């Protein structure tokens, strides 16, 4: 088990519906990371932006984006995570992939599709929560709109890190800030959110506010809003253990049954 996890948060603009260019851009950003990290975090739909034109950009699970993620993970001896549009068995998914240096893949399909823009009509919602065991850390990865639903994120698995990838628009960015902090506090876990910047193909504007919070809700990062920026943060296992042992708030959780 690693006592620390070093994580690179990449806050980036995205080229609308252009996987080739986005992969090239992220390759350059990753090449410029100056130290070894355990995990690289990319935004939601990092190859296209938050598009409803799934049929034009969807890839199979043996496509170029998966190949690229495996190549990056292997080259830099790290793990990499982000979501993109996947076509599987005639269904489209907003699918988050967690790819390790060995090439091993775990995935999570976004549970809460964003009905405000009709994501629910295009993409098949996920039904299963994913807990990743990585270097002795338990990581729960979720996607964007999932952030608004605390019961889905509820820490019944004793995970250490809650991770969100997003295309969260600027007009509602105060909610993003508040909810990331709240998820950290209520789950007594680190909470990391990586959001994009720029303007997409349907004129939605994004201001980033990518951040990491500790188990008490203290912000750990200082990423500049509305700018492309990569920042590294270090998570400490003893921080999680010390406060859970001292405060024991998770022992008083109410019981819920998800259907």
Residue pairs with C-beta under 8 A, 6 or more apart in sequence:
1 135
1 136
1 137
1 237
2 38
2 135
2 136
2 137
2 237
3 236
3 237
3 238
4 234
4 235
4 236
4 237
5 38
5 39
5 135
5 137
5 161
5 234
5 235
6 35
6 36
6 37
6 38
6 39
6 232
6 233
6 234
6 235
7 37
7 38
7 39
7 40
7 41
7 192
7 212
7 232
7 233
7 234
7 235
8 30
8 33
8 37
8 39
8 40
8 41
8 230
8 231
8 232
9 41
9 192
9 194
9 210
9 211
9 212
9 221
9 223
9 230
9 231
9 232
9 233
10 26
10 29
10 30
10 40
10 41
10 42
10 43
10 194
10 230
11 43
11 194
11 195
11 196
11 197
11 208
11 210
11 223
11 227
11 228
11 229
11 230
11 231
12 25
12 26
12 29
12 42
12 43
12 46
12 196
12 197
12 228
13 196
13 197
13 198
13 228
14 22
14 43
14 45
14 46
14 47
14 48
14 49
14 167
14 196
14 198
14 200
15 21
15 22
15 25
15 49
16 48
16 49
16 51
16 200
16 201
17 48
17 49
17 51
17 53
17 56
17 57
17 201
18 47
18 48
19 47
19 48
19 57
19 59
19 64
19 65
19 84
20 64
22 46
22 47
22 48
23 47
23 64
23 65
23 68
26 42
26 46
27 68
27 72
29 228
29 230
30 40
30 72
30 76
32 230
33 40
33 76
33 230
33 232
35 232
36 76
36 77
36 78
37 76
37 78
37 232
38 78
38 79
38 134
38 135
39 78
39 79
39 80
39 81
39 134
40 72
40 76
40 78
40 79
40 80
40 81
41 80
41 81
41 82
41 163
41 165
41 192
41 194
42 80
42 81
42 82
42 165
42 194
43 82
43 165
43 166
43 167
43 194
43 195
43 196
44 50
44 82
44 83
44 94
44 96
44 143
44 144
44 165
44 166
44 167
44 196
45 51
45 83
45 84
45 85
45 94
45 167
46 82
46 83
46 84
46 165
46 196
47 57
47 65
47 84
47 85
48 57
48 84
48 85
49 167
49 196
49 200
49 201
50 117
50 144
50 167
50 200
50 204
51 57
51 85
51 200
51 201
52 117
52 118
52 119
52 122
54 85
54 87
54 92
54 122
54 123
55 92
57 85
58 85
58 86
58 87
58 92
59 65
59 66
59 84
59 85
59 86
59 87
60 86
60 87
60 88
61 86
61 88
61 105
65 84
66 97
66 99
66 105
69 80
69 82
69 97
69 99
70 99
70 103
70 105
72 78
72 80
72 99
73 79
73 80
73 99
73 100
73 101
73 102
73 103
74 101
74 102
74 103
76 101
77 101
78 101
79 98
79 99
79 100
79 101
79 134
80 98
80 99
81 96
81 97
81 98
81 99
81 141
81 163
81 165
82 96
82 97
82 165
83 94
83 95
83 96
83 97
83 110
83 143
83 165
84 95
84 97
85 92
85 93
85 94
85 95
86 92
86 93
86 95
87 93
91 124
92 122
92 123
92 124
93 109
93 110
93 123
93 124
93 126
94 109
94 110
94 113
94 119
94 123
94 143
95 107
95 108
95 109
95 110
96 107
96 108
96 109
96 110
96 141
96 142
96 143
96 165
97 105
97 106
97 107
98 105
98 106
98 107
98 108
98 130
98 132
98 134
98 139
98 141
99 105
100 134
106 130
106 132
107 130
108 126
108 128
108 129
108 130
108 141
108 142
108 143
109 124
109 125
109 126
109 127
109 128
110 123
110 125
110 126
110 142
110 143
110 144
110 145
110 146
111 125
111 126
111 127
111 129
111 142
111 143
111 146
111 149
111 152
112 125
112 145
112 146
112 148
112 149
112 152
113 119
113 120
113 123
113 125
113 145
114 120
114 144
114 145
119 145
129 140
129 152
129 157
130 140
130 141
131 138
131 139
131 140
131 157
131 159
132 138
132 139
132 140
132 141
136 237
137 160
137 161
137 235
137 237
138 157
138 158
138 159
138 160
138 161
139 159
139 160
139 161
139 163
140 153
140 155
140 157
140 159
140 161
140 162
140 163
140 189
141 163
141 164
141 165
142 152
142 153
142 162
142 163
142 164
143 164
143 165
143 166
144 164
144 165
144 166
144 167
144 168
146 152
146 153
146 164
147 153
147 164
147 166
147 168
147 176
147 179
147 180
147 183
147 193
148 175
148 179
150 182
150 183
150 186
151 256
151 258
152 258
153 162
153 183
153 187
154 186
154 187
154 253
154 256
155 162
155 186
155 187
155 188
155 189
155 250
155 253
156 253
158 250
159 187
159 189
160 189
160 190
160 235
160 237
160 240
161 189
161 190
161 191
161 192
161 235
162 183
162 184
162 187
162 189
162 190
162 191
162 192
163 191
163 192
163 193
164 180
164 191
164 192
164 193
164 194
165 193
165 194
166 176
166 193
166 194
166 195
166 196
167 195
167 196
167 200
167 204
167 206
168 176
168 193
168 195
168 206
168 209
169 204
169 205
169 206
170 205
170 206
170 207
171 205
173 207
173 209
176 193
176 195
176 209
177 209
177 211
180 191
180 193
180 211
180 213
181 191
181 213
181 217
181 219
182 217
183 189
183 191
184 190
184 191
184 213
184 214
184 215
184 216
184 217
185 215
185 216
185 217
187 250
188 215
188 240
188 243
188 244
188 247
188 249
188 250
189 215
189 240
190 212
190 213
190 214
190 215
190 235
190 240
191 212
191 213
192 211
192 212
192 213
192 233
193 209
193 210
193 211
193 212
194 210
195 206
195 207
195 208
195 209
195 210
196 206
196 208
197 206
197 207
197 208
197 225
197 226
197 227
197 228
198 205
198 206
199 205
199 206
200 206
207 225
207 226
208 223
208 224
208 225
208 226
208 227
208 229
209 223
209 225
210 221
210 223
210 229
210 231
211 219
211 220
211 221
211 223
212 219
212 220
212 221
212 233
212 235
213 219
213 220
214 220
214 239
215 239
215 240
215 243
215 244
216 243
220 233
221 231
221 233
222 231
223 229
223 231
244 250
